[in-house]
Amino acid sequence: MQRTTMDLWVGVFVLAGIGALLLLAFKVGNLGTYSSADSYTLTGSFENIGGLKVKAPVKGAGVVVGRVTNIQFNTTTYDAVVTLSIDNRYEGSFRGAVYRYGGGRRRDNAEEWR
């Protein structure tokens, strides 16, 4: 093999290795290929959200179905208002459902997911 051909193959394998490391970093960082472009939004009120953070995965039966997109504090009810982005494949599966995060107890006057 000529030196230029060998250099080309080394370059291809180095680029493939860098691509594999980037993919691994995204998977470990829980930033997979989930995109909010094909999703709908749900909002719910919680008394206690513990350590919930924006971009945290939303799971249904252990399967990632969306991500937390926003967390705000409601100054009138003193609740955390959590906004979720749910993949369109699961449209209608979560509407009207009441969910708990951590050990937080929902108030009787808190709203359901809407």
Buried (B, 14 or more C-beta within 10 A) or exposed (E): EEEEEEEEEEEEEEEEEEEEEEEEEEEEEEEEEBEEEEBBEBBBBBBBBEEBEEEBEBEBEEEEBBBBBEBEEEEEBEBBBBBBBBBEEBEEEBEEEEBEBEEBEBEEEBBBBE
